Amino acid sequence: MSVDFNNRMTQVRKDKNLSREQLGKLIGTSGAIIGRYERGDMKPSIEIAAKIAEALEVSLDYLVGSAAVVVKDKKMLYRLELLEKISEDDKNTILKVVDSYLKEAQLSSTQSKLM
């Protein structure tokens, strides 16, 4: 595990207003062990790291520094994973529709702020 894991785990835990004890309880360990992971005194096994990611509702890739973006909505993460499994043509079609909708939503939001 990298330094990114320690820092990201701590940051996400704090962002979610979870204590070390609460996170520990969610994954079946103690707050003291969570503290040791956060300080880098101990490295969690891949299984424990996956449990931590699940409890914090982020991807393991994000915690270890492989992903720059955190997806907090599990349903959105699931949809993104499904997108990875479809053909490029279908993916491009879906993304065009999403892009179009997002542009319209941004325009509407901007217009409502001006009024």
N, C-alpha and C positions, 0 to 999 in steps of 0.2 A: 504494500500500500504506500502511496506517496504522501507527501506533506499536504497535497491538495485534499486528500481524503480527510485528514484530521481537521483542516480548516473548514472545508465545505460541510462536513458533518456537524461541526460546532455551529456554523452559521445557520444552516437549515434548521437545526434543533432550536436555536434561539428565535429564528423567524417564526417558528410554529409555537412559540411560547411554551416549550416543553422543558421540564427540568431534566437533569441527568437521570434522576430516579424514575421519572415517568417514562423516558425512553427505554431505560433498562427494563422496566416492567413490561413494556410492549414487546421486547424481544427475548424476555426470559433471563435477564441477568440483573446485576446491581448497578446503581448509579456510580459506584466507585470504579467499576470496570469501564463504564462509558467514559468517565473522566480519564482513565488511563489511555483509552483509544484516542480521545481528543488531544491529549498531551503528546501522543506518540510514544508513550512508555510501553504500550502493547499494540500488536497488530491483530485485528480480527481475522478469523478464517474467512474464506470466500463465502461460506454459508452464513456466517454471522453478518458479514458486510452486506449480503443480499437482504437479510432480515432488517438490518438498519435502514437500508434504502427503501424497503417496502413500508416500514413504520413511518419514515419521514415523507413518504409519497413522492420520491424522486427516483430516477434511474440509477443503477449502480454505476453506469458510465459517467453520470454527472458527478457522483461522489468521488470517483477515482481520477477525475480530471479529463476524461476522454470526451465529454460533451460540454459545450459551452453554455447551453441553454437548459434551464430546469423547467420541466413540464409538471406543474402541480396538480393538474386535473387528470385523474387516472383514466377517465373516459377518453380524454384527448390523447393521452399517451397510447392507449389501446388503438385508437384510430390511426395514429401515426405509424404504429407498428404494422397495421393492416395495409397502409399505403405502400410500405416497403415491399410487400409481397405481391403486388399487382403489376400488370404490364406497364411499360413506360407510356404507351399511348393512353391507357386508362388513367394513369397517374397525372399526365399532362392535362387531360380533359378536366379532371376533378380540380386540379390546381388553378386552371383558368377560371372555373366557376367560383372557387373560393376567392381568388384575387379580385374578380369583378365585384363580388358581394362586399369584400373588405373595403374596396375603393368607395363604393356607394355608402357604406356605413360611416366611413371617415368623413365623406362629404356632408352627409346628414348631420353628423356630430358637430362639424365645423360651422355649418349654417345655423344650427340651433344655439350655439355659443354666441354668434354674432347678433342674434335677435334679442 
